[in-house]
């Protein structure tokens, strides 16, 4: 399997991520997400817009990194397709589980599974990160963005 230049991969991945983030960002302005400022204090798409803006900025950083490293002769190793599939399955299972089972039951397992699939070696730190990230996101969304989370097991 041939390898590609790191700078080319950075530019390609950055462009793809930026395009997807921008498409989702533009979609948040559709009429499907109505917002009445007289009744509601926060739009339901405020937090997703902030996250998508951050993703877009990070993608631009990846593109800039790719252009700055153009002169270097660094190459990527061949893509580990089983690892890519494992990460995608962990992310898809987490997304599905969030809808069917609930945030508090699925998110720590999903963060842990994704980190494990990516090959993070220290399982104790990974578990602590999964629990901390779940609590931090819950607090940020619940208290600052006024998003409510289901507190019961949804399949029951």
C-alpha positions in Angstrom: 0.0 0.0 0.0 1.5 3.3 -1.0 1.9 6.2 1.5 1.0 9.8 0.8 2.7 13.0 1.8 1.7 14.1 5.3 1.1 17.7 4.1 -1.2 16.5 1.3 -3.2 14.3 3.8 -3.5 17.3 6.2 -4.8 19.5 3.4 -7.2 16.8 2.2 -8.6 15.9 5.6 -8.8 19.6 6.6 -10.8 20.4 3.4 -13.2 17.5 4.0 -13.8 18.3 7.7 -14.2 22.0 6.9 -16.7 21.3 4.1 -18.8 19.0 6.4 -18.7 21.4 9.3 -19.7 24.3 7.0 -22.6 22.2 5.5 -24.0 21.4 8.9 -23.5 25.0 10.1 -25.5 26.3 7.1 -28.1 23.7 7.7 -28.7 25.1 11.3 -30.2 28.2 9.6 -33.0 26.3 7.9 -36.6 27.0 8.8 -36.7 23.6 10.5 -35.1 25.1 13.6 -37.5 27.9 14.5 -36.6 30.3 17.3 -38.8 32.9 18.9 -36.7 35.3 21.0 -39.8 36.5 22.8 -40.5 33.0 24.2 -37.2 31.3 24.3 -33.9 32.6 25.7 -31.6 30.3 23.8 -31.9 28.8 20.3 -31.8 25.1 20.1 -29.0 25.4 17.5 -26.8 27.9 19.5 -24.5 25.2 21.0 -24.2 23.2 17.8 -23.2 26.4 15.9 -20.5 27.1 18.5 -19.2 23.5 18.2 -19.3 23.5 14.4 -17.5 26.9 14.3 -14.8 25.4 16.5 -14.5 22.3 14.2 -14.3 24.6 11.2 -11.5 26.6 12.8 -9.6 23.4 13.7 -10.0 22.2 10.1 -8.5 25.5 8.9 -5.6 25.0 11.2 -5.1 21.5 9.7 -5.1 23.0 6.2 -2.5 25.7 7.2 -0.4 23.0 8.9 -0.5 21.1 5.6 0.6 24.1 3.6 3.4 24.9 6.0 4.8 21.3 5.9 4.8 21.1 2.1 8.5 21.4 1.9 9.2 18.5 4.3 9.5 15.0 2.9 7.4 13.4 5.6 5.1 10.6 4.6 2.1 8.9 6.3 2.2 5.2 7.0 -0.4 3.1 5.3 -3.9 3.5 6.7 -4.9 0.9 9.3 -8.4 0.1 7.9 -9.5 -2.2 10.8 -8.8 0.6 13.3 -10.7 3.1 11.1 -13.7 0.8 11.0 -13.5 0.2 14.7 -13.5 3.9 15.4 -16.5 4.5 13.1 -18.4 1.6 14.7 -17.7 2.9 18.2 -18.9 6.4 17.1 -22.0 5.1 15.3 -22.9 2.8 18.3 -22.5 5.8 20.6 -24.7 8.0 18.5 -27.4 5.3 18.3 -27.1 4.5 22.0 -27.6 8.2 22.9 -30.9 8.2 21.2 -32.2 4.8 22.3 -30.7 4.3 25.7 -29.8 7.8 27.1 -26.9 10.1 27.6 -25.6 9.0 31.0 -25.6 5.3 30.2 -23.9 5.6 26.8 -21.6 8.5 26.7 -18.9 7.2 29.1 -18.8 3.9 27.3 -18.7 5.6 23.9 -15.9 7.9 24.9 -13.9 5.0 26.4 -14.6 2.8 23.3 -13.6 5.5 20.9 -10.3 6.2 22.8 -9.6 2.4 23.0 -10.3 2.0 19.3 -7.9 4.8 18.6 -5.2 3.0 20.5 -4.9 5.0 23.7 -2.8 2.7 26.0 -3.7 3.9 29.6 -7.2 2.5 30.3 -7.4 4.1 33.8 -6.8 7.6 32.4 -9.2 6.8 29.5 -11.9 5.8 32.0 -11.4 8.9 34.1 -11.5 11.0 30.9 -14.7 9.3 29.8 -16.5 10.0 33.1 -15.1 13.6 33.4 -16.1 14.5 29.8 -19.6 13.1 30.3 -20.1 15.3 33.4 -18.5 18.4 31.9 -20.6 18.2 28.7 -23.7 17.5 30.8 -23.0 20.6 33.0 -22.1 22.8 30.0 -25.2 21.9 28.1 -27.5 21.7 31.0 -26.6 24.8 32.8 -25.3 27.2 30.2 -27.2 26.1 27.1 -30.4 25.0 28.9 -30.5 21.7 27.1 -32.4 19.0 29.0 -31.2 15.4 29.1 -33.4 12.3 29.6 -32.6 10.9 33.1 -34.3 7.6 32.7 -33.4 4.4 30.8 -35.3 5.0 27.5 -35.8 1.4 26.5 -37.8 0.6 29.6 
